[in-house]
Amino acid sequence: MNFFKRALACLVVTLSWAAVAHAVSDEAILAPRPPKLLSEFGFFEALKEQKPATGVVPFAPSTALYSDGALKDRFVYVPDGQTVTYVEGEAFEFPTGSALIKSFSFPADYRDPSSPVSIVETRVLLKHDNGWQAWAYVWNDEQTDATLNIAGARVAISSLADDGTALDFTYSVPNKNQCKACHDLGGTLVPLGPKARNLNFDWTYPDGTVANQLVHWQAADMLTGVPVLDQVPAVPDWRDEAADIDARARGWLDVNCAHCHRRAGPASNSGLYLDWAEPRGPSLGINKRPVAAGRGSGGRLFDIKPGDPDGSILIYRVESTEPGVMMPELGRVLEDADATEMLRQWVRSLK
């Protein structure tokens, strides 16, 4: 009898340890300095498979930031008993102890969904009492864990593109200051993706469930203050050719450019504002002359020249891969050629 009691006690301890091992560490999130290894946060039940731990919720925006074609897995964690607050037009307000997690991966062959996928980095945003902290973790070659990297890193990528051609380039993991540069809003570090307009669509969750993400967050008691859905803007997937071309282009520009090109952003002095709510007109770039000319203009006279993509500085800069010319200036070394063609179509449609 004593043997069975001891065995039962050992089993309870083992199960308790397993539960703790897969539990999110609130202490790690709130530590003055983050842990050395990504695994120490406990965000994932299975790290390499990106299987989230209990309380960690996957999500996706309708239109995503282009990052050299990287595949991305995104997750949000909110401390037990806390909620996220809806904010009109901006990123939600998250309680202290929250985390946003995003992993960047590259497949060996973009044509084959079953192709091996290598995770290059995982970025985390951690909400402290004094604001958000941004950190990047670089994965090891064995794909068993990722290590904190503050100085940035360069990783060789070798893959096969959708057309079967070789895709070989050097991917850049941002350093600490670069994270701040893109996530700056009026001098404060903020999240970019989790805005209502980016999540207001039906998404297929990893378990096969299909649900509007705003509704899902509310049902999970994660999100409060959301108006009725027909009062919430919805950004389409820019790749959806059935959607309105103006909405597709504005959505792509909002996600890829407006973190800087907005009235409170780092590029506010340009006078070019590309966020979703900006009215059509010169401030959106239409028939607007650049504040400062130079090689970044490509000899073109207007940020956006209606009907003329080749006469538009915006097109010249998004199709460029030349440092000092290309936009966005951080986060890519390749051109998003399909998006450029969509933007060309949009400029041709403008009158």
KOLLOBA-778987 format. One record per atom (N, C-alpha, C, O): x, y, z. Coordinates in pm, whole numbers, plus 50000, padded with zeros to 5 digits. Last residue first. Layout:
// residues N
XYZ/...
***
This chain:
// residues 351
492465591743971/492175602543874/492565616043933/492405626343868/493785558843996/493545572044054/493355582543945/493995582043840/494565535743874/493125537843892/492785551743945/491635556043939/497335535943883/496685537443752/495215540543764/494645547143677/497605530544155/497965543844105/497345546243968/496885557343939/496755503244153/496025513444231/496335527444179/495415535444160/498715491143999/497325490643954/496495501444025/495645507843964/500875495744169/500855501644036/499425501943981/498995511943924/500115479544380/500175494044400/500205501344266/499615512144252/500395454344256/499085458644305/499055473744325/498065480144291/503155454744211/502235454344096/500835458444137/500145465344062/504035454544476/504355465844389/503425466244269/502965477044230/503145429444556/502535441444616/502825453644530/501965462244513/504825413544404/503375412544384/502665424744441/501715429844382/507375420644506/507025423444367/505515423044343/504985431244269/508855432944742/507585425844743/506935428344606/506075437044592/512365429644719/511155436744679/509945427444694/510015415644662/514595424945000/513965420644876/512765429544845/512215435944934/515255433045244/516285435345143/515755431445005/516385434444904/513605447345531/513615439645407/514865442645327/515455453345341/513795462445763/512945450645764/512885442845635/512185432745627/513805497145665/514195486345754/513275474345733/512135475745690/512625513645482/514085513245483/514625502545574/515805499045564/509845502545280/510415506945407/511935505045408/512465496045343/511915518245040/510985519845151/510115507245159/509705502045056/515165525744907/514015517044927/513195520945050/513725526145149/517305543644936/516225546444842/514975538644879/513875544044882/518995534245125/518885548645111/517825552945014/517465564745009/519765504944940/519765512045069/519785527145047/520505532144961/517675493144690/518915500544714/518845507644849/517945515744870/515505481344591/516195473844697/517525480644731/518395474544794/512345495244489/513805495644499/514305486344609/513605483744707/509655496144504/510215485744417/511735485244425/512355475944373/509185517244673/508795503944721/509325492844632/509445481444675/510205538744519/510855535144644/510425521344695/511245514344755/508555540644294/510005539544277/510655534244404/511585526144397/506075544844414/506325532344342/507825530044328/508315518944347/506505570744522/506145559544609/506435546144542/506995537144604/506905587144300/508045584044387/507735571844474/508605563444496/505595581843983/505285582744126/506475578344210/506995567244193/505695576743718/505965590443758/505765592743906/505775604143952/504905550943693/506305553743665/506685568143698/507875571443705/502105553143742/502995546643840/504455550043819/505195551943916/499815574243678/501175572743628/502085566343733/502775573543805/497355579943789/497375574243655/498745570843604/498865565143495/498665605443996/497505597343955/497595592943809/497875600843719/501585602544148/501055609444031/499905601043975/500145590643913/502795606244461/501875597844383/501325606344270/500655616344295/504935624444489/504895612144567/503995601944499/504385590344480/506375638544193/505255637244284/505335624044361/505745613844306/508575638244024/508195650944085/507095649744190/506905659044269/511555618143995/510105619943980/509655631744066/510265634744168/514145611544038/513865621443934/512385623843911/512015630943818/514145595344258/514295589144126/514025598644012/513705594343901/514025603244516/512865606444431/512955599744295/511945598644225/516405596944634/515235589444676/514005592144593/513045584544597/518195615644544/518145603044471/516985594344513/516585585344439/516155645744579/517395637944591/517225624644522/516245622444451/513985665944787/514265658044667/515585650544687/516055649344800/511825668645050/513245669045015/513455660144893/513135648244896/509055667445021/509655677945104/511125679645069/511625690845061/507635661444694/508375657044814/508945668944890/509275679244832/504315671544606/505755672044580/506495668144707/506045671244817/501365653744542/502185660644642/503655660044600/504175649544564/499455639444407/499895652144349/500705660544450/500725672744442/498995622444698/498425624444565/498715638544516/498285648344577/499765618544956/500795617844853/500295621044714/501095622244621/498105623645154/498235609445121/499275607445010/499605596144974/498125650845142/498805644645256/498955629545238/499825623345299/496535655744909/497985657644906/498715650945022/499815645745004/494065628944935/494485642644905/496005643644909/496685633444911/491875610845140/492555611845011/492875626444983/492035635345003/492585610045495/491725613045380/492535613645250/493725616745252/493745583045689/494115595645624/493225598245502/493125589745414/493295558545803/492255568645819/492575581845747/491745590845747/495615543045753/494315538845700/493295550145700/492495551245607/498525562845676/497715554345761/496295553145706/495855561245624/500345578745545/499805567245473/498965558045559/498705546645521/501445610145475/500785602345578/499985591045511/499075593545432/503985632045434/503325620845366/502775611445472/503525605445549/505515650345561/504205654845515/503445644245439/502365646945386/507905644945674/507815643345529/506515648945474/506415651845355/507695645845945/508195657945879/508175656945728/508405666945659/506975620346022/505915630446013/506375642945940/505565649945879/508405597246060/508535604045931/507485614945913/507135618345800/507685587446313/509035592446293/509235600046162/510135608446152/504215598746367/505275589046344/506625595446319/506715607646305/501935613146383/502715612046507/503885602646491/504505598746590/500995611146121/501185624446180/501975624046310/502635633946345/502995587245938/501745591645998/502035604246078/503205607646101/505145567945847/504455578445771/503045580645824/502045576545764/505745546946027/506565559046022/505795570645959/505805581846011/503625530146004/504245530746136/505235542446143/505525547446251/502875530645735/502305540745824/502845540345966/502545549446044/503925509545580/504535522945575/504105532245687/504885540845729/502575485445604/503985485345566/504695498845577/505915499445583/499935491145680/500715481345755/502215482645728/503035481045819/499135510845496/498915512745640/499835503645721/500445508045819/499645498845251/500425510645292/500305513045441/501285516945506/497685478745256/499115475245246/499975486845293/500935484745367/495325494145272/495655484545377/497125480945375/497755480145481/495425507845032/495485515445157/495825506345275/496545510345367/495175486344851/496385494544853/496525502144984/497605502745042/492615476544920/493785467744922/495065475844933/495945472745014/490995498844880/491125493245015/492345484145025/493025484045127/491315501644602/491705512544692/491905507344834/492875511044900/490275477944503/491705480544487/492175491844578/493305491644626/488125456744684/488305469844623/489795473344619/490495472044719/488565421244625/488355432944711/488635445744634/489295445544530/489385401444461/487955404744457/487645417144540/486555422944527/491995396844517/491705404444396/490235407844382/489875416244299/493655397744798/492315394044755/491905402544636/491505414044652/495975407544902/496105397744793/494755393544737/494705386344636/495325422845116/495715429844993/495825420444874/495775424844759/492495416345295/493765410145255/494155416545122/493405415745025/491005446945422/491005434245348/492415428645334/493395435645360/490155459245738/491145460045630/491125446745555/491215436245617/487355473245870/487975460345839/488895462145718/488455465945610/486015492446146/486615491146013/487235477345994/487605470746091/483035486646319/484495485346327/485055484046185/484615475346110/480385484946302/480915498246328/482445498346336/483065508746356/479775458746280/479575466746159/479995481346179/479955489246085/480225448846541/481235446946437/481025455646314/481995459746250/479735471546812/479195461246723/480065460846598/480585471046554/482865478746988/481535482046937/480965470246857/481645460146837/484565465547268/484425465147123/483005469247082/482045463847136/485155463647540/484925476747482/484735477047333/484755487847274/487685437947582/486475445147623/486375458247545/487365463347492/489095405847563/488945418947502/487635425247544/486585418747542/489115380847678/490395387647661/490225402347625/491115410447652/487115361747696/487225371847803/488575378747800/489135382247904/486725347247474/487745342147566/487965351547684/488895349647762/484985363147337/484455350747394/485435344647494/485035337647587/486765382847248/485725386247346/485185373747415/484955373747536/488285368147070/488945374347185/487915378047293/488175376547412/486265361646884/486995351146957/487655356847081/487585350647188/485575386446783/484565378646855/485245367946941/484845365447055/487965392446658/487475401246763/486435394046848/486425395346971/488125371746468/489105372346577/488655381646691/488925378846808/485555350546371/486035364246369/486945366246490/486565362746602/486555316646308/485855326746387/486425340446360/487605342046329/486845282546276/486785294946200/485965305046281/484825302246317/489015256646382/487895265446413/487975278246330/489055284046315/491385243246342/490355242246239/489125250846264/488275252246176/493385248246517/492575236246543/491435234546444/490615225446458/494445272746425/495185260246404/494385247646429/494675237246369/491635291046279/492605288346387/493295274846363/492775266546289/490905311246023/490925297146056/492035294646158/493215295946128/488985340746069/490295334346054/490185319846094/489465316446188/487095367545961/487065353546000/488405346945968/488885347645855/488055399946089/487725390645980/487735376446035/488315373646140/489505422046229/488065421146205/487765412846080/487285418045980/492115427846267/491645414946319/490165412546292/489635402046328/492605453346175/493425442446122/492935428546163/493295418646100/490905469446320/490685468346175/491485456946113/491085451546010/491985468046581/490705461646550/490525459646400/490045449146358/495395458546599/494385468946590/493095462446542/493125452446471/498125445446642/496845442446704/495915454546715/495685460046823/500545456746509/499555448246443/498205446946509/497195447246438/502155473146680/501675477846550/500485469846498/499525475646448/502805485447015/502565474646918/502015480546789/501475491646789/505185512147090/503835506547087/503775494346996/504625492946908/507135535047263/507155522247193/505775515747204/505265513947314/506945569947210/506585558447293/506595545847209/506095545847096/507255591047040/508285588747140/508025577147233/508805574747325/505075589146869/505185600646956/506205598847067/506045604247177/505765557346841/504605565946818/504685577446918/504385575647036/507845531946714/507745544846782/506475552246743/506145553246624/508615508546599/507475508046692/507265521246767/506595521646870/510885513746451/509645510146381/508415510646471/507305512846424/512755520346651/512515529346539/511195526446470/510465535746434/512905498446822/512305510846870/511935520046755/510905526846761/514255480746655/512915477346704/512185489946749/511015492046718/516665494246632/515795492946514/514385488946553/513425493246490/517745491146886/517345504446842/516435503946720/515535512246707/518285463246892/517355469246987/516845482846940/515655485846952/518365450746552/518935453246684/517925460746769/516835464246723/516675425546356/516905439246401/517605439946536/517475431146621/518175403446134/517445404146260/517705417946320/518865421746333/518145400745791/518625408645904/517665407846021/516485411246009/519255376545557/518145382045636/518705389145759/519635384245823/520635374845248/520965375945390/519845383345463/519535394845433/519655350145002/519915363745047/520255363345196/520185352945260/518325332244743/519455332644836/519725347144874/519995355544787/516385312744578/516205324844658/517275324744766/517135318044868/516095299544253/516805299744380/516605313344448/516665323844384/512785294044116/514135299544111/514755299544250/514055299544351/510145286044140/511175275744133/512595280944126/513535272944130/508285305044190/508505301544049/509605291344029/509975288143916/508455308144464/507225302644407/507395298444261/506715289344215/511915298844541/510785307844532/509585300944468/509675289444423/513725280544770/513225280744633/511955289044630/511035286544708/516485292444974/515175286244953/514875285944804/515685290344722/518475303545224/518535296845095/517245288945077/516945279945155/519835329445411/518615322345375/518805316345237/519235323145144/521945337845676/521865333945535/520625325545511/520375315845582/521495364645893/521305350345874/521165347345725/520355353645656/522725386646129/522525384445985/522535369445961/523455362346004/521465405446410/522165394046350/521865393546201/520875399246154/521485425546713/521075422246577/521895410746523/522895406646583/522135429346977/522925436646878/522465434446735/522985440846643/520625412047129/520375426447141/521015434147027/520495444546985/519105382247153/520095389147071/519755404047070/518725408047017/518505352147325/518355366547323/519485373047243/520655369847262/518015322747132/518785330047230/518595345147213/518545350147101/515845294547106/516325307347052/516965315347165/516505314847279/515875259047034/515625270647119/516165282947048/516835282046945/516105239646840/515635235346972/515315247047063/514575245447160/517265240846588/515845244446604/515275239546737/514105235846745/519895238146538/519175225846571/517685228146588/516915218646600/520755264146509/520655255746389/519865243046414/519235237646323/518685286146714/519895278546684/519665269546563/518525267546520/517155318346661/517085303746678/518415297046643/519155301646556/517185347846849/517655341146728/517735326146754/518285321746855/514925371646964/515605359046995/515935351946864/515065350146779/514525405547062/514595395646954/515405383447001/516425384847069/512255427547231/513455419047231/513365409047115/512285404847076/510895456247382/511025448247260/512335440547261/513395446247287/508515466347619/509905462947595/509965453647474/509175444347463/506165492447696/506545480247625/508065479047613/508785488847599/505745506848029/505585506047885/506055492847827/506315483247900/506015505048301/506505517248237/506445516648085/507045525048018/505095479648360/504385491248415/504765504148344/503945513248330/505415461648047/505775464548185/504975476548233/504255482848155/504835438447805/504265450447865/504625451348013/504205443048093/506935428947545/506545426047683/506045438847748/506745449047747/507235413547243/506925426347305/506345423347442/505365415947452/509605393847072/508605394947177/508475409547220/509465416847230/510395374546788/510395387446855/509305387646961/508215382246940/512425349446676/511155352146743/511295365246817/512195366946900/513965337446373/513925345846492/512505346346548/511525343846478/513825314746205/515035322846213/515065331046341/516085331446411/512805281946156/512515294446226/513815302046244/514805296546293/512355264845858/513315268445962/512915281846024/512705291745953/510565237645730/510545251845762/511525254545875/511525247445976/510295214645459/510825218245592/510885233345609/511205240745517/507175213245275/508625215645278/509095218945420/508365225545494/504525211345239/505115201645331/506635203245343/507295195445412/503935230345043/503485232945181/504085223345284/504155226645402/506035240844802/505635228344867/505245230945012/506115233545096/506975264444708/505955257644628/505345245644699/504275240944662/509025272744869/507745279644883/506635272644805/505455274744835/511195253345035/510605254444903/509205260544918/508315254244975/511995256245293/513015252345196/512525254245053/513305256344961/510585285645450/510525271745403/511675268845307/512245277945248/511325305045733/511485303745588/511415289045550/512105280745610/509865326345988/510375313645937/510505314045785/509875322245718/509485343146287/509755344946144/510435332346092/511465328046146/507065348846542/508175340946489/508255342346338/507235342846269/506045369546798/505995367546653/507255360346606/508365365046628/504005378547068/505095369847022/504945367946872/503855365046823/503295399547333/503025396947192/504235389747136/505365394347153/502055398847664/503145396347570/502595394247430/501555387947412/501345415247981/500975409547852/502205407247765/503265413047790/502085428848204/502275414348207/501875407548077/502035395448064/499555453548204/500905449548244/500995434348254/500085427848306/497155451347933/497535452748074/498995448748096/499575441348016/496935470947634/497195458147699/497585460347845/498265470147877/494865485647407/495585488247531/495705475147607/494695468847641/495315480647052/494615478847178/495505482847295/496725483347284/496325506146821/496525493046883/495775492447016/495615502647084/493605527046689/494975524146729/495085510046784/494095502846794/490885530246628/491895534846534/493325531346567/494205532646481/489845528346957/489435531646822/490615536846739/491255546646777/490685501347148/490995515347124/490655518446979/491125511746888/489715477347391/489575482447254/489915497247250/489495504947337/491895462347619/490855472347597/490875477347454/491925481047401/492285429947759/492745439947663/491585449647637/490425445447633/492295419048102/491705420347969/492395431347889/492985440647944/493025393548351/493185406848292/492565407148152/492335396648092/492875367248431/492025376748499/492105390848446/491355399548490/496225360348347/494945354948392/494165365548469/494685371948560/497725381848104/497695375348235/496295371248276/495305377848245/497795373047767/497295382847863/497205375747998/496665364748006/499545368747468/499325363747604/498875375347692/499495386047691/499395360347128/499205370347231/498975363147364/498295352947370/501285353746829/500555349346949/500435360947045/501245370247044/502015343846495/501815354346594/500955349046708/500045341046689/504275334546252/503335329346351/503235339546463/504255343546521/505075339445912/505005344646048/503925337646130/502825335146082/507515336245659/506265331445715/506235335745862/507275335745929/509115361945471/509085353045587/507665348845620/506725356845610/509475379645263/508755367245237/508705357645353/508285346145336/510675402045371/511455393445281/510805379945258/511485369945235/508235410045514/509555408445575/510365398345494/510695387445543/505415430545512/506305422245431/507695421945494/508275432445524/502745428945738/503985435645701/504865425845623/505045414345663/499545417045617/500725416345704/501865424845649/501945427545529/496115418745654/497235422445568/498465423745657/498435430745758/494825407445875/494325404845740/495385407945635/495525400545538/496915391846126/496275403446063/495795399945924/496295390645862/496255365846361/496875370046235/496165382446185/494945383746199/497025345246652/496215354746577/496935358346449/498095354546430/496875322646934/497385326546803/496465336746737/495255336946763/497295327747278/496325327047170/496955331147037/497525341947028/497965312047574/498615319047463/497765316847338/497545305447297/496615295947748/496565310247772/497245318547666/497135330847667/498845269147722/497535273647767/497585288547800/498485293147870/501235274347456/500845269547588/499445274747620/498935283747553/501185267047101/501135276147217/500725269147346/499975259447345/503565253446904/502285249946966/502155257947094/502925255847188/505805254546744/505065266846773/503655263846823/502685270746789/507455233546716/506175232746643/505335245246660/504275246546599/509485241146890/509765240546746/508475240446666/508395246546559/507965239747142/508635251747093/508825251546941/508395260746872/505055231847275/506065225547188/506715236847111/506095242947024/503995251147435/503975237347484/504975229047406/505645220247460/505315283447479/504955272447390/504985259147464/505885256347543/506045302147665/504975305747572/504465293847492/503335293947443/508035301247858/506945291547865/505795294547771/504665290147795/510335316147882/509055323047898/507905313247916/506905316347982/512395299047822/512185302447962/510905310347987/510445311148101/512665297247548/511915286747617/511585290347761/510615285247817/514435317647482/513015319347455/512175309447534/511085312847582/517025325447714/516425316247618/514925318747604/514245321647702/517615345547896/518535343147785/517875334947675/518125337147557/514885367347996/515715355248004/516575353447880/516295359047774/515185403748026/514515391447984/515445379347994/516655380947999/515425423448313/516115418948193/515515405548153/515345396848238/513365426248499/514055438048448/514855435148321/514945443548232/510475405448429/511845406948481/512505419448422/512235422848307/508015399948326/508155412348401/509555414648456/509805424648524/508335375048203/507805386348126/508125399548194/508465409348128/509145359148418/510075361648307/509625373648224/510455381648181/506805359248572/508045364948627/509045368148516/509695378548519/505025345248424/504775359548442/506025366448495/506265378148466/505525320248216/506195325948332/505935341048338/506565348648265/503045297148122/503735309648093/504305315348223/503645315348327/503635262248155/502905274148196/503725286548163/504955286448174/505015239448114/504325244947998/503515257248034/502765262247950/506015233848365/506955235248254/506295241648133/506965248648056/503725230448515/504525242448536/505445244848417/505645256148374/502935205648416/502045217048401/502815230048415/502605239548339/505115190248496/504825191648353/503935203648329/504135211048233/504875191948774/506045197448708/505795199848561/506205210148505/502465178048803/502535192048844/503725198848778/503615210148730/503235152948718/502215160148643/502245175048678/502075183448590/505115146948920/505515147148779/504535155248696/504935163448613/503525147449150/504635156849137/505045158348992/505305169348945/501815126149089/501265139549108/502345150049091/502135160349026/503655105149080/502905108548961/502335122648970/502375130248873/504525104449343/505485107649238/504785111949110/505235121049040/502135096649465/502725109549499/503725113949392/503765125649354/501845071349355/500845081449326/501405095449353/501195104749276/504065058949471/503975059849325/502985070749283/503245078449190/503365060349738/504565067149692/504525069249541/504895079749490/501095044549735/500985058449777/502185066449727/502045077749681/502165020249656/501235026849566/501055041449604/500895050049517/503775014849882/504385015949749/503485023749654/503935032549582/501915012250083/502815023650086/503485026049951/503735037349910/500834988050000/500005000050000/500865012550000/500605022149928/
***
